Amino acid sequence: MSGLAGRPAATAWPGGILQVRVPLPFSLKWVNSYLLRDGRGYTLIDPGLHTPEAVEAWEGGMAAHGIGYPEIHTIILTHQHPDHYGLAGWFQARSGAPVLMSAESHAYAQRLWGADGGAAFADELTALYALHGMPPEVVATMRPHLDGFIAKVSPQPEVQYITAGQVFRMAETDWQSIDAPGHAGGQLCFYAPAKRWMLCGDQVLPTITPNISVVPGEDDRQLERFLASLWELAGYDVELAFPGHREPFERFGERAAELAAHHERRLANIADMLRESPGSAYSVCMRLFGERIAGDAHHMRFAMSETLAHVYHLEHRNVIAGRVRNGIVEYFA
């Protein structure tokens, strides 16, 4: 298994945890998957996006470590984003293992890649972006971008549902599942109190900030839920956290607090922008992210949805208000 971005593609951690860096065709470069060993074989956490490069990495890595597909007895998904969910069905077909995730996460996956191929979701998302000031030529790039993920999450897995509060035996220790909303509805983290380990998905990342997005048809208090989750997670006694991106890290509680502070600064920044010059969420998005996202539908969607999450949060706090002008929502402080 070749190295990735100057790092080994797999790292064995004490206690039977193998971190596998699965390549991504995005600026994130890779997603962390984890194989947790026990007497029966392995639990696989978040297998990655279905691309030829990811399949090649997995086949080479499993051969290098002497792991066969039948040894994978359980597949667990922290959440439904394609870079975590995409290879679940592919692994299930080869291992016969059940795929476990929350019902809320699976419902979102079905909206995006289910029977209608995500057509209704794309209609809702593009209408939302247009309402908040995104120009028609930029809106037009969203549907092809969303359609491009279907092959990367196929075949779809057969799923069994799990809930927050359940306890799972992985790597010869008990892990408590924790509801972790905000980044993804229905996301679960897993905490091993005997080891003081946390599998934290994308909720707390060591050197980058998780995306917090407004999703059409879901609760518009995503940032509020994310901030509340950060303070809850900060209360756990964690010696080592295993994230979905970047490297396992210490200082878990401190990092959760840092992420909360980051969002408070961004909220204050947006309020100041709108105090100086009222405008649409799209205008705020461009002032925040500008040229870094121009012409890139993937990053534009992330940036626009995150801007909406912050604008909605300020509106709920009564810091700003919105009014519709010429079919577009304009915000002012």
C-alpha positions in Angstrom: 0.0 0.0 0.0 1.8 3.1 -1.2 2.3 6.2 0.8 -0.2 9.1 0.6 0.9 12.8 0.8 4.2 11.7 2.4 2.5 9.5 5.0 2.2 5.7 5.2 -1.1 4.6 3.8 -1.9 2.5 7.0 -0.8 2.9 10.6 -1.3 0.3 13.3 -2.2 1.8 16.7 -2.0 0.0 20.0 -5.1 -1.9 21.0 -5.9 -3.5 17.6 -6.8 -0.4 15.6 -5.5 -0.1 12.0 -5.9 3.4 10.5 -6.2 3.2 6.7 -5.9 6.4 4.7 -8.2 6.0 1.7 -7.5 8.5 -1.2 -10.1 11.1 -2.2 -10.3 13.2 -5.4 -10.8 16.3 -3.3 -8.6 18.8 -1.5 -9.0 16.7 1.7 -6.7 14.1 0.0 -7.8 11.2 2.1 -10.4 9.9 4.6 -9.6 7.8 7.5 -11.1 4.3 7.7 -10.4 2.1 10.7 -10.2 -1.7 11.1 -10.7 -2.8 14.7 -9.5 -6.3 15.3 -11.1 -8.8 17.7 -11.2 -12.6 18.1 -13.7 -12.9 15.2 -12.0 -10.7 12.7 -12.6 -7.0 12.1 -15.1 -4.2 12.4 -14.7 -1.7 9.5 -15.5 1.9 10.2 -16.2 4.3 7.3 -14.7 2.5 4.2 -14.4 5.6 2.0 -15.5 6.8 -1.4 -16.0 4.3 -4.3 -13.3 5.2 -6.8 -10.7 3.1 -8.6 -7.9 4.6 -6.5 -9.7 3.8 -3.3 -10.4 0.2 -4.4 -6.7 -0.2 -5.4 -5.6 1.1 -2.0 -7.9 -1.2 -0.1 -6.9 -4.3 -2.1 -3.2 -3.6 -1.8 -3.5 -2.7 1.9 -5.5 -5.8 2.9 -3.2 -8.1 1.0 -0.2 -6.4 2.7 -1.7 -7.0 6.2 -3.0 -10.5 5.4 -6.7 -9.5 5.8 -9.3 -11.3 3.8 -12.8 -9.9 3.1 -14.6 -12.7 5.0 -12.7 -11.5 8.1 -14.7 -8.3 8.1 -17.8 -9.2 10.2 -19.3 -5.7 10.7 -19.3 -2.4 8.8 -20.2 0.7 10.8 -20.8 4.1 9.2 -20.4 7.2 11.5 -22.5 9.2 9.0 -23.8 9.3 5.4 -21.5 11.6 3.6 -20.1 9.9 0.4 -16.5 9.9 1.5 -17.5 7.7 4.4 -20.4 5.8 3.0 -19.4 5.2 -0.6 -17.7 1.8 -0.4 -20.1 0.3 2.1 -22.1 -1.7 -0.4 -18.9 -2.8 -2.2 -17.4 -4.1 1.0 -20.8 -5.7 2.0 -20.9 -7.6 -1.3 -17.4 -9.1 -0.7 -17.6 -9.8 3.0 -21.3 -10.5 3.7 -21.1 -8.2 6.7 -24.0 -6.1 7.9 -23.8 -2.4 7.4 -24.9 -0.4 10.5 -25.8 3.3 10.6 -28.4 5.5 12.1 -31.9 5.7 10.5 -31.5 9.5 10.1 -28.2 9.1 8.2 -29.7 6.4 6.0 -32.8 8.5 5.2 -30.5 11.3 3.9 -28.5 8.9 1.8 -31.7 7.7 0.2 -32.8 11.3 -0.6 -29.5 11.8 -2.4 -29.0 8.5 -4.1 -32.2 6.5 -3.8 -35.0 5.6 -6.2 -35.2 9.0 -8.0 -31.4 9.5 -8.2 -31.6 12.5 -6.0 -33.7 14.5 -8.4 -36.1 15.9 -5.8 -33.2 16.8 -3.4 -31.4 18.6 -6.3 -34.6 20.6 -7.0 -34.9 21.6 -3.4 -31.2 22.6 -3.1 -31.0 24.6 -6.2 -34.3 26.4 -5.3 -32.9 27.2 -1.9 -29.6 28.6 -3.3 -31.5 30.7 -5.9 -33.7 32.2 -3.1 -30.6 33.2 -1.3 -29.0 35.0 -4.2 -26.9 32.5 -6.1 -26.8 33.5 -9.8 -28.5 31.2 -12.3 -25.3 30.2 -14.0 -23.8 29.1 -10.7 -27.0 27.3 -9.6 -26.8 25.4 -13.0 -23.5 23.7 -11.9 -25.1 22.1 -8.8 -27.1 19.3 -10.4 -24.3 17.8 -12.5 -22.1 18.0 -9.4 -24.6 16.1 -7.3 -25.2 13.5 -10.0 -21.5 12.8 -10.2 -21.6 11.2 -6.8 -24.0 8.4 -7.7 -21.3 6.1 -9.1 -19.1 6.8 -6.1 -21.7 5.5 -3.6 -22.8 2.4 -5.6 -23.7 -0.3 -5.0 -26.0 0.8 -2.2 -25.7 -1.3 1.0 -28.5 -3.1 2.8 -28.6 -1.3 6.1 -29.4 -2.1 9.7 -30.2 0.8 12.1 -28.4 1.7 15.2 -29.1 4.4 17.7 -27.2 6.7 20.1 -26.8 5.0 23.5 -26.1 1.5 22.1 -22.9 -0.2 23.2 -20.7 -2.0 20.7 -17.8 -4.4 21.3 -14.9 -3.5 19.0 -11.2 -4.1 19.4 -11.9 -6.1 22.5 -13.5 -3.2 24.4 -16.9 -1.6 24.8 -17.8 1.6 22.8 -20.7 3.8 23.6 -22.4 5.4 20.7 -23.1 9.2 21.0 -25.5 11.4 18.9 -23.3 14.0 17.2 -25.5 16.3 15.0 -24.5 19.4 13.1 -22.0 18.2 10.6 -24.4 15.5 9.5 -27.8 14.6 10.8 -27.7 11.2 12.5 -23.9 11.2 12.8 -22.6 8.9 15.6 -19.4 9.1 17.6 -18.1 6.1 19.6 -16.4 6.4 23.0 -14.4 3.6 24.8 -14.4 4.7 28.5 -12.0 1.9 29.5 -9.4 3.1 27.0 -10.4 6.7 26.9 -10.6 6.6 23.1 -13.0 8.4 20.8 -14.0 7.6 17.2 -15.3 11.0 16.3 -16.1 10.8 12.6 -16.1 14.4 11.2 -17.5 16.1 14.4 -14.2 17.1 15.8 -11.2 17.4 13.5 -7.7 18.2 14.7 -6.5 20.8 12.1 -9.5 21.7 9.9 -13.1 22.8 10.7 -15.9 20.4 9.8 -18.4 21.7 7.3 -21.8 22.7 8.9 -24.4 22.8 6.2 -28.1 23.7 5.9 -29.9 20.8 4.2 -33.2 21.4 2.4 -36.2 19.8 4.2 -34.3 19.4 7.5 -34.1 21.5 10.7 -32.4 24.9 10.0 -30.7 24.9 13.4 -27.7 22.8 12.3 -25.1 25.2 13.7 -26.9 25.4 17.0 -27.0 21.7 17.3 -23.3 21.4 16.3 -22.2 23.9 19.0 -24.3 22.1 21.6 -22.7 18.8 20.6 -19.2 20.2 20.8 -19.7 21.2 24.4 -21.2 17.8 25.2 -18.2 16.0 23.6 -15.7 18.3 25.4 -16.9 16.8 28.7 -15.6 13.3 27.8 -12.3 12.1 29.2 -10.4 11.4 26.0 -6.8 10.4 25.7 -6.8 9.7 22.0 -9.3 10.7 19.3 -9.6 8.9 15.9 -11.0 11.4 13.4 -12.4 11.0 9.9 -9.8 13.3 8.5 -6.2 14.1 9.4 -4.3 12.2 12.1 -5.4 10.8 15.5 -4.9 13.4 18.1 -4.9 14.3 21.8 -6.4 17.5 23.4 -9.9 16.4 22.3 -11.8 18.6 24.7 -9.7 21.6 23.9 -10.1 21.1 20.2 -13.9 20.9 20.6 -13.8 24.3 22.4 -11.5 25.7 19.7 -14.0 24.8 17.0 -16.9 26.4 19.0 -14.8 29.6 19.3 -14.1 29.6 15.6 -17.8 29.6 14.8 -18.5 32.4 17.2 -15.8 34.5 15.5 -17.4 33.8 12.1 -20.8 34.7 13.4 -19.5 38.0 14.7 -17.7 38.6 11.3 -20.9 38.0 9.3 -22.9 40.2 11.6 -20.4 43.0 11.1 -20.5 42.5 7.3 -24.3 42.8 7.3 -24.2 45.8 9.5 -21.9 47.6 7.0 -23.8 46.4 3.9 -27.0 44.3 3.8 -27.0 41.5 1.3 -28.0 38.0 0.4 -26.4 34.9 1.9 -24.6 34.4 -1.5 -23.0 37.8 -1.2 -21.9 36.9 2.3 -20.5 33.6 1.0 -18.5 35.3 -1.7 -17.1 37.9 0.8 -16.1 35.0 3.1 -14.7 32.6 0.6 -14.4 34.5 -2.7 -11.9 33.4 -5.3 -11.1 30.2 -3.4 -14.3 28.6 -4.5 -15.0 30.4 -7.8 -15.7 27.8 -10.6 -15.6 24.8 -8.2 -19.1 23.4 -7.7 -17.9 21.1 -4.9 -16.5 23.8 -2.7 -19.2 26.3 -3.7 -21.9 23.9 -2.3 -20.0 23.5 0.9 -19.4 27.2 1.3 -22.9 28.3 0.4 -24.6 25.7 2.7 -22.2 26.7 5.6 -22.9 30.4 5.1 -26.6 29.6 5.3 -26.1 27.7 8.5 -24.4 30.8 10.1 -27.0 33.3 8.7 -29.8 31.2 10.0 -28.2 30.9 13.4 -27.8 34.7 13.6 -31.4 35.1 12.6 -32.5 32.7 15.4 -30.4 34.8 17.8 -32.2 37.9 16.6 -28.9 39.5 15.6 -30.0 39.8 11.9 -33.3 39.7 10.0 -34.2 38.9 6.5 -36.6 40.4 3.9 -37.5 39.3 0.4 -36.7 41.7 -2.4 -37.2 40.8 -6.1 -37.4 37.1 -5.1 -34.2 37.0 -3.1 -33.7 37.1 0.7 -31.7 40.1 1.8 -30.3 40.1 5.3 -29.4 43.1 7.5 -28.2 43.5 11.1 
